Amino acid sequence: MVFSSVLFLFRFLPVFFICYYVAPGRMKNFILLLGSLFFYAWGEPVYVLLMLFSTLSDYVHGRLIEKYRGGGRAKLFLVSSVLINLLVLCFFKYADFLIQTVNVLFGTSIPPLNLPLPIGISFYTFQTMSYTIDVYRGEAEVQRNLLDFGVFVTMFPQLIAGPIVKYRDVEERLHNRSVDICTVSCGMKRFCVGLAKKVLIANNIGELWSEISGMNLGEISALTAWLGILAFAFQIYFDFSGYSDMAIGLGKMMGFYFPENFNYPYISASVTEFWRRWHISLGSWFREYVYIPLGGNRKGLPRQLVNIFIVWMLTGIWHGAGWNFLLWGLWFAFFLSLEKLFLGKILSGLPRAAGILYNSLLVLVGWVLFALETPEQIWGYLKAMAGAGGVLDSQGLYLGRQYIVLFALAAVAATPLFTRLVKQLEHSGTGLGIGVYRLGEKVIPVILLILAVAGIVDASYNPFLYFRF
Amino acid sequence: MGEKINAFITVMLLSVFILIFTAADVTEEDKVFSETENRLLASRPEFSVESLVRGSFTQDYETYVTDQFVSRDKWISIKTRMDVLLQKQEIGGVYLGKDGYLLEQHLPESYPQATIEKRLELLERLVEDWNADVMLVPTADNILTDKLPGNAPYFQQRVFLEEAEKRVGREHYVDAFSALKEHSREEIYYRTDHHWTSLGAYYGYLAWADFTGERSYPYDTDAMVLASTDFLGTLHSKINLEWESDSIYYFGETAEMPVTVTYDLQKTAHSLYEESYLNTKNKYGFFLDDNHALVEINTGNQTGKTLFIIKDSYANCFVPLLLPHYDTVYMLDLRYYNGRLYQLLEQYATEADILVLYNCIHFLEDFVYA
């Protein structure tokens, strides 16, 4: 099930929340679990069993690690848990990629498995792994209640698209949380903003990318190519951050406080900064469970660079089972290393605008690697951006004209401008400022919701880019 | 305390919105057909364990719920209005042109050389086999180019037509393009519909008369009869916005001719114009009762000549103008005919003038010859 659908908004949501709010304290987790399983099974009637298996497996592993704490067997169970998770993930997500690679390298022709990818598998396997690792490290208490653990793994707000929630982030609130009218209001508003970001901006500007990426790349002008990749950059940001907003909002409505996942990444003045603002929960997961165990930056500079390369290769490949994703990760690893070595110092001496330009160019080129799959397409697109098909043409001018207002809107919405304005009004102290704020905070979410519903009904097809993860 | 009240209001507003629409949607009866979209709306899918496991049940159920969502048309028009606010000049495949003109978008990449090749080859064969004449009519985006949004892409039909003329031969080709281009400042296409107007058809008729060497009948363009003033055509349906309506005119002279029209060998009428359509959305159906596979028109003239015209709906307002020149006219719409064209021609057209009349786009999309 997708958040941005009539089915979710006008069937699942009202029914779920009525049941949830009415249910007595202890029953709430049960309702949440039931609702989440229904939510997931709706999209994956068969693979829901896989997720249940994953849940059960790590619940058991957690108990076993606790039971044999201090002994060698605890470590064994930790390894077993991680292995099972990785195996499941690799099998369902990377099997065909591995098969293809083997075929290319060794000239074999093993047929691909063509397994459909279970929704959310990259998210929930990472979440359950964080649990067993944290239990082993003693950073989280084992969860003896299978129901509560099940809620942690399967709860629908962040199940299919994150943020990746570490167990200890919700440990306390799993069995002890409360909401008041303010948090519910806050959560609802956040949800509406996320929905609007996805439907009104991402889906809309995604049409431009869709159109341009389908063209003959050898013939498009530089203008068209740049418009296209800019459109993709906005689409993926508003899609993904919008989904995170909705997840955080829904969580808040139940008393959960999920970590922020995006912090206006496109205003970053360096690649280092970009990765502190983009998909924060994933970066945090890799830092905690891969980068730091590998030694982080505590084993000297050369080792740090190696660690960076490893982590970013994994980050890249996490996003998709393809060589272009690996390349995308390496692209950033390279510049992160440069920044660690000397570039970072240079950038901090320059005006911020220079850094933003620098980062934006690198990120845009990165998106070309991310969005296109074959080397021919990638190279073709980069050449087009450099002007191989001409600099301007009527097609580029026409497309630019059609989307100029949307681009302007997206550009402003990608900065903290709106948020700052809202905060200013809220704390303005003057009657007018507060009045505008009070009116806006009630009326704007409804308007956004109405417009988003219009967008949803209008489109029959409503993809979410990070959906198959 | 103020905080709580504010929060309460926000929560109430949003909850009420969701709950009202949920209730309205659940209690409303399912619709079968959407007039605005001109298609069947999804109905409740049948449940089976097999379809559930396959995932098709949930997918179909979602489509069903979205298709049947309460006030669907209103929501779509809100989205369209948003697009207009975003200064988009193309919505749903329709250009929002100047002077209130809606122009159907035909992108060059939709008509690759291979398709053109294929269709022209079939046309060539038809012309060779049957000594047929060809009249391909350009669509509005090619004639009213000044009404298009700046730099708007469109499939260049002039180039295509030059190719067509070469292939079928000058002696078989009626140049509608030049005739319409000459009168591009006049109301030769509807503003809300993809068809040409009766006036446009008239200039096409003049080109035809010029080509065949026939003396054109003295239709009076200043005395056309007004059939309707609130025609909102196919293009308006695509965009679903408030728009200024078109007027439908026809030549009164054609209504005075004594005719017997037989539709699909069954229904007969004694008029070329079906007034009942003027009360529906599809007012263009007024011309020759909208779409039929085979239409036979007997005029009672003593010209000794028969016309067999293979056509699309552009011919519906054009054929009435040809009637003074023929005793009998057969109109064939290949989209609704299931048999082989060759056989039908053998049956009806061995002694007839044969004319292929299509607008360029429909020709490239629909024409077959077997």
Chai-1 contact restraints between the chains, C-beta under 6 A:
chainA,res_idxA,chainB,res_idxB,connection_type,confidence,min_distance_angstrom,max_distance_angstrom,comment,restraint_id
A,V6,B,V65,contact,1.0,0.0,6.0,A-B,restraint_1
A,V6,B,T66,contact,1.0,0.0,6.0,A-B,restraint_2
A,V6,B,F69,contact,1.0,0.0,6.0,A-B,restraint_3
A,L7,B,E62,contact,1.0,0.0,6.0,A-B,restraint_4
A,L7,B,V65,contact,1.0,0.0,6.0,A-B,restraint_5
A,F10,B,F21,contact,1.0,0.0,6.0,A-B,restraint_6
A,F10,B,T22,contact,1.0,0.0,6.0,A-B,restraint_7
A,F10,B,D25,contact,1.0,0.0,6.0,A-B,restraint_8
A,P14,B,I18,contact,1.0,0.0,6.0,A-B,restraint_9
A,P14,B,L19,contact,1.0,0.0,6.0,A-B,restraint_10
A,P14,B,T22,contact,1.0,0.0,6.0,A-B,restraint_11
A,W42,B,T58,contact,1.0,0.0,6.0,A-B,restraint_12
A,P45,B,L52,contact,1.0,0.0,6.0,A-B,restraint_13
A,P45,B,V53,contact,1.0,0.0,6.0,A-B,restraint_14
A,V46,B,V53,contact,1.0,0.0,6.0,A-B,restraint_15
A,I181,B,K4,contact,1.0,0.0,6.0,A-B,restraint_16
A,I181,B,A7,contact,1.0,0.0,6.0,A-B,restraint_17
A,I181,B,F8,contact,1.0,0.0,6.0,A-B,restraint_18
A,C182,B,A7,contact,1.0,0.0,6.0,A-B,restraint_19
A,V184,B,V11,contact,1.0,0.0,6.0,A-B,restraint_20
A,S185,B,A7,contact,1.0,0.0,6.0,A-B,restraint_21
A,S185,B,T10,contact,1.0,0.0,6.0,A-B,restraint_22
A,S185,B,V11,contact,1.0,0.0,6.0,A-B,restraint_23
A,M188,B,L14,contact,1.0,0.0,6.0,A-B,restraint_24
A,S394,B,N151,contact,1.0,0.0,6.0,A-B,restraint_25
A,L397,B,N151,contact,1.0,0.0,6.0,A-B,restraint_26
A,Y398,B,N151,contact,1.0,0.0,6.0,A-B,restraint_27
A,Y398,B,A152,contact,1.0,0.0,6.0,A-B,restraint_28
A,Q402,B,K88,contact,1.0,0.0,6.0,A-B,restraint_29
A,V405,B,L86,contact,1.0,0.0,6.0,A-B,restraint_30
A,V405,B,Q87,contact,1.0,0.0,6.0,A-B,restraint_31
A,L406,B,L86,contact,1.0,0.0,6.0,A-B,restraint_32
A,K442,B,I9,contact,1.0,0.0,6.0,A-B,restraint_33
A,K442,B,T10,contact,1.0,0.0,6.0,A-B,restraint_34
A,K442,B,L13,contact,1.0,0.0,6.0,A-B,restraint_35
A,V446,B,L13,contact,1.0,0.0,6.0,A-B,restraint_36
A,V446,B,F17,contact,1.0,0.0,6.0,A-B,restraint_37
A,A454,B,W75,contact,1.0,0.0,6.0,A-B,restraint_38
A,A454,B,I78,contact,1.0,0.0,6.0,A-B,restraint_39
A,A454,B,K79,contact,1.0,0.0,6.0,A-B,restraint_40
A,G455,B,K79,contact,1.0,0.0,6.0,A-B,restraint_41
A,V457,B,F69,contact,1.0,0.0,6.0,A-B,restraint_42
A,V457,B,R72,contact,1.0,0.0,6.0,A-B,restraint_43
A,V457,B,W75,contact,1.0,0.0,6.0,A-B,restraint_44
A,D458,B,I76,contact,1.0,0.0,6.0,A-B,restraint_45
A,D458,B,K79,contact,1.0,0.0,6.0,A-B,restraint_46
